Amino acid sequence: MAMLISKFHRLIQSKVVWYVILVIIVIAFVGLYIQWPGDEERAAAANSAGMLNGEHVPNQEFQNAYANTWLAVALAAGGRPNLNGDLSDRLKDASWQRLITLRKARELGLTASDNEVRMAIAGNPGFADNGQFSPQRYMAFAQGFLRQELGISGARFEEHVREEIILQKLQRMVSQSVLISPYELQRTFSTLVDTFDLEFAMITTNDVKKTVRPARKELQTFFEQDPKAFTLPARVKVKYAAFPIADYMADFSFSDDEVAEYYEDNLDDYTETVTTTNQVPLLTSAEGEEAFEDQVREEQVITPLEEVQDEILAKLIREAALNKALDEATDFVVALAPNRKGQSVPFETQAKKAKRDVLTLESFTLDEELTELKVGPDFNEIAFSLRPNPDEYFSDAIAGEEAVYVLALEERIPARVPEFAEVEDQVREIATAVAKKEALDELVQSVRESAEQAVRKGNTFASVLESSGLVMQTATNVSAMTGIEDEQFADYSDLIMRAAITSNPGEIPEAIETEEGFILCHIASRTPGDASLFETYRANLVTALRQDRLGVNFGAFQEWLLNEADFQPRSFGEWDDEEPEEEDEEYADEELYKEEIPVEADETAAE
């Protein structure tokens, strides 16, 4: 034993041995805490949203892009978007475009400072009060719409604004590369300043001379072409017990103090904003004339309690009566439910116990309005949800305008394709409308062809209209900027001018379809605008044309970025169609916004 201890003692004194032990320990720790290439690749793939440039995109980066894209849609829609299949797919595509575009913007060194974010918020007219930024309006927006409606913090919204500023900067860079040809500039200038003399007429079904009255045999043929188009919708027949609200109103009364308490608790309902305009005198001129300017003021006016006391009392009594009717109707429903042995009280028996009449409704469709009961669409939906079994044939209590109802299913009538005789009147109405439309199309085409021939031969457009019994209208010296002021055609001015600016003198464009019929137009003359104005409009025209193309071009630019990066979406599993979570630690910090917003907004904020 002593010899063994002696050898071990000499062994541990050797430096070589300690070096070997040290290497073993280092290798062990490296293997424990460092992922080898194969493990690292698998970890990246597991946390990958897709591939760009042959590298995995972290899931968190995609989720941030998705959250800000979702927020952009929500802000545009004014609420949470409905993520149906189509919108969900488009949202994911837009998120990838946003992600790679932000990567490119940052690669180009584009950033947005905290001050730019503050300026963008301060320059938003939605947060202005009398033309000045209102911190109260912004905070109401952050706490109300963002937090309560969307579940988004103010900090996340401000980060969204930062990204939007960066994207706008990149858009401006891309827009500068959009080339506008001289021909396109000249053509656009002409569409704005050229003046026209126009002749036109409205043609409606009243102008169709031939009688349009399909025979019964034609109606049957029309029906047989597509019988399913006349499918009768599903219907349901129910009986019901009613609990009129008026029956309970005498049971309740409220003191003046209770009315006053309700008034105080709901003071906003009795407050309105009143705008007043006063003329404020300015400095008097040297000639003694005094100038004035309008001063607009908004005041919050509260309706006195005395004026609404009776209204509040009636409301309180009605609400109490409605609640009591709901309670009794609910007791009625509970009594209809089968017991443990499966036994239940028949609907009529329970109605008799409750001293309620049982009435039956004629069958109705899901969309049919039941005006006699003064109920909403939820009544129909509940009726259609009933099923012919012991615990599903009756409904819960349903509140209507005048009563609370409990329904019981009588009959479900499925949708079906009818026989011709059952829908003959409906077929006649539709077939007649189709025939009139076809006759109108024929008339319009005939008049247009005749007018083109007449104009080529040197005759007038008016003569053709007169021979067809149509009334001609004229508009002289009009342009795309002035439009047509004729009362009958003012609503269609844009449509008429759009047809005119793409036509030459003497031409008759394709007929313009409207809700009333068709407008047939003749370009009597087209006078070029003042060429000396071209240079005045040039810069604005270039800007407008670039802006018009920017949406399309920038979208194509984003697609090009994805293609260049050999974009490959996540190939395993599917993204859940979920809205962003309400809060994220990354955005839970205090918002950038402070009340000390600078007075002047910079160019970025204004945009």
C-alpha positions in Angstrom: 0.0 0.0 0.0 2.8 2.4 0.9 4.6 1.7 -2.5 1.3 2.5 -4.3 0.9 5.8 -2.5 4.5 6.7 -3.3 4.1 6.1 -7.0 0.9 8.1 -7.1 2.6 11.0 -5.3 5.4 11.1 -7.9 2.7 10.9 -10.7 0.8 13.9 -9.6 4.0 15.9 -9.3 4.6 15.5 -13.1 3.8 18.6 -15.2 3.1 16.5 -18.2 0.3 14.7 -16.4 -1.3 18.0 -15.4 -1.1 19.2 -18.9 -2.9 16.1 -20.1 -5.6 16.5 -17.4 -6.1 20.2 -18.3 -6.6 19.4 -22.0 -9.2 16.7 -21.1 -11.1 19.2 -18.9 -11.1 21.9 -21.6 -12.3 19.5 -24.3 -15.0 18.3 -22.0 -16.3 21.8 -21.2 -16.1 22.8 -24.9 -18.2 19.8 -25.9 -20.7 20.6 -23.1 -21.3 24.3 -23.8 -20.6 24.7 -27.6 -22.8 23.3 -30.3 -20.9 21.7 -33.1 -21.7 22.7 -36.7 -24.3 20.0 -37.2 -26.1 21.0 -34.0 -25.9 24.7 -34.7 -27.5 24.2 -38.2 -30.3 22.1 -36.7 -30.9 24.8 -34.0 -31.0 27.5 -36.7 -33.4 25.5 -38.8 -35.7 24.8 -35.9 -35.9 28.6 -35.2 -36.2 29.5 -38.9 -39.0 31.4 -40.6 -37.5 30.9 -44.0 -34.3 31.3 -46.0 -32.7 34.4 -47.6 -29.4 34.3 -49.3 -28.9 30.7 -48.2 -29.2 31.7 -44.5 -32.0 31.1 -42.0 -34.2 34.0 -41.1 -34.8 34.0 -37.3 -38.4 33.5 -36.4 -38.4 36.6 -34.2 -37.4 38.8 -37.1 -40.2 37.5 -39.2 -42.7 37.8 -36.3 -41.7 41.5 -35.8 -42.3 42.1 -39.6 -45.6 40.3 -39.4 -46.7 42.3 -36.3 -45.9 45.6 -37.9 -47.6 44.6 -41.2 -50.7 43.5 -39.3 -50.6 46.8 -37.4 -50.5 48.7 -40.7 -53.6 46.9 -41.9 -55.4 47.4 -38.6 -54.6 51.2 -38.6 -55.9 51.4 -42.2 -59.1 49.4 -41.3 -59.7 51.2 -38.1 -59.8 48.0 -36.1 -58.7 44.4 -35.9 -58.6 42.9 -39.4 -60.5 39.6 -40.1 -57.8 37.2 -40.9 -59.6 35.0 -43.4 -57.6 32.7 -45.6 -56.9 35.1 -48.4 -56.0 38.1 -46.2 -53.8 35.8 -44.0 -51.8 34.7 -47.1 -51.4 38.2 -48.4 -50.4 39.4 -44.9 -47.6 36.8 -44.8 -46.4 37.8 -48.3 -46.4 41.5 -47.3 -44.5 40.6 -44.1 -41.7 39.0 -46.1 -41.6 42.0 -48.4 -41.4 44.3 -45.4 -38.6 42.2 -43.8 -36.3 42.2 -46.8 -37.0 45.8 -47.7 -36.0 46.9 -44.2 -32.9 44.8 -44.5 -32.0 46.6 -47.8 -32.8 50.0 -46.3 -30.5 49.4 -43.3 -27.8 48.0 -45.6 -28.0 51.4 -47.4 -27.6 53.2 -44.1 -31.2 54.5 -43.8 -32.3 55.1 -40.3 -35.0 57.1 -38.4 -34.0 59.0 -35.3 -36.2 59.3 -32.2 -36.8 63.0 -33.2 -38.1 62.0 -36.6 -40.5 59.6 -34.9 -41.7 62.3 -32.6 -42.0 64.7 -35.6 -44.0 62.2 -37.6 -46.5 61.7 -34.7 -46.7 65.5 -34.1 -47.3 66.1 -37.8 -50.2 63.6 -38.0 -53.5 65.6 -38.4 -55.4 63.0 -36.5 -53.6 64.1 -33.3 -54.2 67.8 -33.9 -56.7 70.1 -32.1 -57.4 73.4 -33.9 -54.3 72.8 -36.1 -52.0 72.2 -33.2 -50.6 68.8 -31.9 -52.6 67.7 -28.9 -50.8 65.3 -26.5 -54.1 64.5 -25.0 -55.5 63.2 -28.3 -52.4 61.1 -28.9 -52.5 59.6 -25.4 -56.3 58.9 -25.9 -55.4 57.1 -29.1 -52.6 55.1 -27.4 -54.6 54.1 -24.4 -57.9 53.7 -26.2 -57.5 52.4 -29.8 -54.0 50.9 -29.5 -54.2 49.4 -26.1 -57.9 48.5 -25.8 -58.8 47.8 -29.4 -55.6 46.3 -30.8 -53.8 45.2 -27.7 -50.7 47.2 -28.9 -48.5 49.3 -26.7 -47.5 52.9 -27.6 -43.9 51.8 -27.8 -44.7 49.2 -30.5 -46.7 51.8 -32.4 -43.8 54.2 -32.3 -41.4 51.4 -33.6 -43.9 50.9 -36.4 -43.7 54.6 -37.2 -39.9 54.4 -37.2 -40.0 51.5 -39.7 -42.5 53.4 -41.9 -40.2 56.4 -42.0 -37.3 54.2 -43.1 -39.4 52.6 -45.8 -40.5 56.0 -47.0 -36.9 57.1 -47.4 -36.2 54.0 -49.5 -39.3 54.7 -51.5 -38.1 58.2 -52.3 -34.8 56.7 -53.4 -36.6 54.2 -55.7 -38.9 56.9 -57.1 -35.9 58.9 -58.3 -35.0 56.1 -60.6 -38.4 56.1 -62.3 -38.0 57.6 -65.8 -40.8 59.7 -67.3 -40.5 60.0 -71.1 -41.1 63.4 -72.8 -44.0 61.8 -74.7 -45.7 60.7 -71.5 -45.2 64.2 -70.0 -46.7 65.9 -73.0 -49.6 63.4 -73.2 -50.4 64.0 -69.5 -50.2 67.8 -69.9 -52.6 67.5 -72.8 -55.1 65.5 -70.8 -55.2 68.3 -68.2 -55.3 71.5 -70.3 -56.8 70.5 -73.7 -60.4 71.8 -74.0 -63.3 70.0 -75.6 -66.6 70.6 -77.2 -68.7 67.6 -76.5 -72.1 66.3 -77.7 -73.7 63.4 -75.7 -77.0 61.7 -74.8 -78.2 59.3 -72.2 -79.8 56.1 -73.5 -81.9 54.1 -71.1 -84.3 51.1 -71.3 -87.1 53.7 -71.7 -85.7 54.5 -75.2 -86.1 50.9 -76.3 -88.9 51.0 -78.8 -89.6 47.3 -79.3 -91.8 45.6 -76.7 -89.9 43.3 -74.4 -92.3 40.7 -73.1 -91.0 37.1 -73.0 -93.6 34.5 -73.8 -94.3 31.7 -71.2 -92.4 29.2 -73.3 -89.4 31.5 -73.4 -89.7 31.9 -69.6 -89.6 28.2 -69.2 -86.6 27.9 -71.4 -84.9 30.6 -69.5 -85.6 28.8 -66.2 -84.4 25.4 -67.5 -81.0 26.9 -68.5 -80.1 27.2 -64.8 -82.8 26.0 -62.4 -80.4 26.2 -59.4 -80.3 30.0 -59.8 -83.9 30.0 -58.5 -83.2 27.7 -55.5 -85.6 28.4 -52.7 -83.7 29.1 -49.5 -84.0 27.0 -46.3 -86.8 28.0 -44.1 -87.7 27.3 -40.5 -91.1 27.3 -38.6 -91.2 28.0 -34.9 -93.6 28.6 -32.1 -92.9 30.9 -29.2 -93.8 32.2 -25.8 -93.5 36.0 -25.3 -92.7 37.9 -22.1 -93.7 41.5 -23.0 -91.5 44.1 -21.3 -94.5 46.4 -20.7 -96.0 43.8 -18.4 -93.2 44.4 -15.8 -92.8 48.2 -16.0 -95.3 49.0 -13.3 -93.3 46.9 -10.9 -90.4 49.5 -10.8 -89.9 53.1 -9.7 -86.7 55.1 -9.2 -86.0 58.1 -6.9 -84.7 61.4 -8.0 -81.4 60.5 -6.4 -81.1 57.4 -8.5 -81.9 59.3 -11.6 -79.2 61.9 -10.7 -76.7 59.2 -10.0 -77.3 57.6 -13.4 -77.0 61.1 -15.0 -73.6 61.7 -13.3 -72.3 58.2 -14.2 -73.2 58.7 -17.9 -72.5 62.4 -18.3 -70.8 61.9 -21.6 -74.1 60.8 -23.1 -75.5 64.2 -22.3 -72.6 66.2 -23.4 -72.1 67.5 -27.0 -69.5 69.6 -28.7 -70.8 72.9 -30.0 -68.9 74.9 -32.6 -69.3 78.7 -32.6 -67.9 81.1 -35.1 -67.3 84.7 -34.0 -65.9 87.6 -36.1 -62.9 89.2 -34.5 -61.9 92.7 -35.6 -58.4 93.1 -37.0 -56.5 96.4 -37.5 -58.3 99.2 -39.1 -56.9 100.3 -42.5 -55.8 103.8 -43.3 -59.0 104.4 -45.2 -61.0 103.6 -42.0 -62.2 100.2 -43.1 -62.2 97.6 -40.4 -61.3 94.0 -41.3 -62.6 90.9 -39.6 -61.6 87.3 -39.3 -63.6 84.2 -38.2 -62.6 82.8 -34.9 -63.8 79.2 -34.4 -64.3 77.9 -30.9 -65.5 74.5 -29.7 -67.3 74.2 -26.4 -68.5 71.2 -24.4 -72.2 71.8 -23.6 -73.9 69.6 -21.0 -77.7 69.2 -21.2 -79.1 70.0 -17.7 -80.5 67.2 -15.7 -84.0 68.8 -15.6 -84.3 68.4 -19.4 -83.4 64.7 -19.5 -84.8 63.6 -16.2 -88.0 62.0 -17.6 -85.9 60.3 -20.4 -83.5 58.8 -17.8 -86.4 57.6 -15.6 -88.1 55.9 -18.5 -84.8 54.3 -19.5 -84.2 53.0 -16.0 -87.7 51.5 -15.7 -87.4 49.9 -19.1 -84.0 48.3 -18.3 -85.3 47.0 -15.0 -88.4 45.6 -16.7 -86.3 44.0 -19.5 -84.1 42.3 -16.9 -87.1 40.9 -15.1 -88.6 39.6 -18.3 -85.3 38.0 -19.1 -85.2 36.4 -15.7 -88.7 34.9 -16.1 -87.9 33.7 -19.6 -84.7 32.1 -18.4 -86.7 30.2 -15.7 -89.0 29.1 -18.4 -86.1 27.7 -20.4 -84.6 25.9 -17.4 -87.9 24.2 -16.8 -87.9 22.8 -20.4 -84.5 21.0 -20.0 -84.7 17.2 -19.5 -84.0 15.8 -16.1 -81.5 13.1 -15.2 -84.0 10.4 -16.4 -84.4 12.2 -19.8 -87.9 13.3 -19.0 -88.9 16.9 -19.9 -92.0 19.2 -19.7 -93.6 19.8 -23.1 -93.4 23.4 -24.3 -97.2 24.0 -24.2 -97.4 22.6 -20.7 -94.7 24.9 -19.4 -96.3 27.8 -21.2 -99.6 27.1 -19.5 -97.9 27.0 -16.1 -96.2 30.3 -16.8 -99.5 31.7 -18.1 -98.1 32.4 -21.5 -99.8 31.9 -24.9 -98.0 29.8 -27.4 -98.1 31.4 -30.9 -96.8 30.1 -34.2 -94.9 32.0 -36.8 -95.1 31.4 -40.5 -92.0 29.8 -41.9 -89.2 32.4 -42.6 -85.7 32.4 -44.1 -82.4 33.3 -42.4 -82.4 36.8 -43.9 -86.1 37.6 -43.7 -87.0 40.6 -41.5 -89.6 39.8 -38.9 -91.1 43.2 -38.6 -94.2 42.0 -36.7 -92.0 41.0 -33.7 -89.5 43.8 -33.9 -86.5 41.6 -33.5 -83.1 41.6 -35.0 -81.1 39.1 -37.1 -80.0 37.2 -34.0 -83.6 36.0 -33.6 -83.4 34.3 -37.1 -79.9 32.9 -36.4 -81.1 31.3 -33.1 -84.2 29.9 -34.8 -82.1 28.2 -37.5 -79.8 26.8 -34.8 -82.6 24.7 -33.2 -82.5 20.9 -33.6 -85.3 18.4 -33.2 -84.1 16.7 -30.1 -85.2 17.0 -26.4 -82.5 19.4 -25.3 -82.0 21.5 -28.5 -85.5 22.1 -29.8 -86.0 25.2 -27.6 -83.9 28.4 -27.4 -82.5 30.6 -24.7 -84.3 33.9 -23.9 -84.1 36.3 -26.8 -84.5 40.0 -26.1 -86.6 41.9 -28.7 -87.6 45.5 -28.9 -91.0 44.9 -27.1 -90.7 41.5 -25.5 -88.4 38.6 -24.6 -89.0 35.4 -26.5 -88.4 31.7 -26.0 -88.6 29.7 -29.3 -89.5 26.0 -30.0 -88.8 24.3 -33.3 -91.8 23.2 -35.3 -90.2 22.4 -38.7 -87.0 22.8 -40.7 -87.6 23.2 -44.4 -84.4 22.5 -46.4 -83.4 24.6 -49.5 -84.6 23.1 -52.8 -84.7 23.7 -56.5 -88.4 24.6 -57.3 -90.6 23.6 -60.1 -91.0 26.3 -62.8 -94.7 27.0 -61.8 -93.6 27.9 -58.2 -91.3 30.7 -59.4 -92.8 31.8 -62.6 -93.3 35.4 -61.5 -89.7 35.6 -60.3 -88.5 34.1 -63.6 -90.6 36.6 -65.6 -89.1 39.5 -63.7 -85.5 38.4 -64.2 -85.9 37.2 -67.7 -87.6 40.5 -68.7 -84.8 42.5 -67.1 -82.2 40.5 -69.0 -84.1 40.9 -72.3 -84.4 44.7 -71.7 -80.7 44.9 -71.1 -79.9 43.0 -74.3 -82.3 45.2 -76.2 -80.6 48.3 -74.7 -77.2 47.0 -75.7 -78.4 46.5 -79.3 -79.9 50.0 -79.4 -76.7 51.6 -78.1 -74.5 49.7 -80.5 -76.9 50.5 -83.4 -77.0 54.2 -82.6 -73.2 54.4 -82.2 -72.5 52.7 -85.6 -75.1 54.9 -87.3 -73.5 58.0 -85.7 -70.0 57.0 -86.8 -71.2 56.5 -90.4 -73.0 59.8 -90.3 -70.0 61.8 -89.0 -67.7 60.2 -91.6 -70.1 61.3 -94.3 -70.2 64.9 -93.0 -73.6 64.6 -91.3 -74.1 65.7 -87.7 -74.2 63.6 -84.5 -77.4 65.4 -83.6 -79.2 64.2 -86.7 -78.7 60.6 -85.7 -79.8 61.1 -82.1 -82.9 63.0 -83.4 -83.9 60.1 -85.7 -83.6 57.7 -82.8 -85.8 59.9 -80.6 -82.9 60.8 -78.3 -82.2 64.2 -76.7 -78.7 65.6 -77.2 -76.8 67.7 -74.6 -73.7 69.8 -75.2 -70.8 70.9 -73.2 -68.4 73.5 -74.6 -64.9 74.5 -73.7 -64.6 71.9 -70.9 -61.4 70.2 -69.7 -60.4 67.5 -67.3 -59.8 70.1 -64.7 -63.2 72.0 -65.1 -65.4 68.9 -65.7 -69.0 69.1 -66.9 -71.4 71.2 -64.9 -74.7 70.0 -66.5 -77.0 68.9 -63.7 -78.0 65.7 -65.4 -74.5 64.6 -66.2 -72.4 66.2 -63.4 -72.3 62.8 -61.5 -70.8 61.2 -64.7 -68.4 64.1 -65.5 -65.3 62.1 -64.7 -66.4 59.1 -66.8 -67.2 61.4 -69.8 -63.9 63.3 -69.5 -61.9 60.1 -69.1 -63.4 58.9 -72.4 -62.8 62.3 -74.1 -59.1 62.7 -73.1 -58.2 59.4 -74.8 -60.1 60.3 -78.0 -59.4 62.5 -81.1 -61.8 65.1 -82.6 -64.7 63.6 -84.5 -64.5 60.2 -82.6 -67.3 58.5 -80.8 -65.8 56.6 -77.8 -67.3 53.3 -76.6 -70.6 53.9 -74.8 -70.2 54.7 -71.1 -72.2 52.4 -68.9 -73.9 54.0 -65.8 -76.6 53.0 -63.3 -79.2 54.7 -65.5 -78.1 53.3 -68.8 -75.4 54.4 -71.3 -73.9 57.7 -72.3 -73.0 58.0 -75.9 -70.5 60.9 -76.5 -69.2 62.7 -79.7 -65.9 64.6 -79.5 -67.0 67.6 -81.6 -63.7 69.4 -81.1 -60.5 69.2 -79.2 -58.3 72.3 -78.7 -54.7 72.0 -77.5 -54.0 73.8 -74.3 -51.6 76.7 -74.0 -48.2 75.3 -74.7 -46.5 78.1 -72.7 -47.9 76.5 -69.5 -46.0 73.3 -70.0 -42.9 74.3 -68.1 -45.1 75.6 -65.3 -46.7 72.2 -64.9 -43.6 70.1 -65.7 -42.2 69.6 -62.2 -45.6 68.8 -60.7 -46.4 66.4 -63.5 -43.1 64.5 -63.1 -43.8 64.2 -59.3 -47.4 63.1 -59.9 -46.4 60.5 -62.5 -43.6 59.1 -60.3 -46.0 58.9 -57.4 -48.6 57.2 -59.5 -46.0 54.6 -60.6 -44.3 54.3 -57.2 -46.7 51.8 -55.7 -46.3 49.4 -58.6 -42.6 49.9 -59.0 -41.9 49.6 -55.3 -43.9 46.4 -55.1 -41.9 45.1 -58.1 -38.7 46.2 -56.3 -39.6 44.3 -53.2 -40.4 41.1 -55.3 -37.0 41.6 -57.0 -35.3 41.7 -53.6 -36.9 38.4 -52.6 -36.0 36.8 -55.9 -32.4 38.0 -55.7 -32.1 36.6 -52.2 -33.4 33.2 -53.4 -36.3 33.5 -50.9 -37.5 30.1 -49.6 -40.4 30.2 -47.1 -40.6 27.8 -44.2 -41.2 24.4 -45.7 -42.4 22.6 -42.6 -45.6 23.2 -40.7 -47.9 26.2 -41.3 -47.9 29.6 -39.6 -50.8 30.0 -37.3 -53.2 32.6 -38.4 -52.9 34.5 -35.2 -52.9 38.2 -34.4 -49.8 39.6 -32.6 -49.7 39.1 -28.9 -51.0 41.9 -26.8 -47.6 42.8 -25.4 -44.0 42.1 -26.0 -41.2 42.6 -23.6 -39.1 44.2 -26.3 -41.8 47.0 -26.6 -42.8 47.2 -23.0 -40.5 50.1 -22.3 -41.7 53.7 -21.9 -42.8 55.3 -25.1 -40.6 57.8 -26.9 -43.4 60.3 -27.0 -43.2 63.1 -24.4 -45.3 66.1 -24.2 -42.4 68.3 -25.2 -43.0 67.9 -29.0 -41.1 70.4 -31.1 -43.4 73.0 -32.7 -42.2 72.6 -36.3 -42.5 69.3 -38.1 -39.8 68.3 -40.5 -40.4 67.2 -44.1 -40.5 63.5 -43.2 -43.2 64.1 -40.5 -45.3 66.1 -43.0 -45.3 63.2 -45.4 
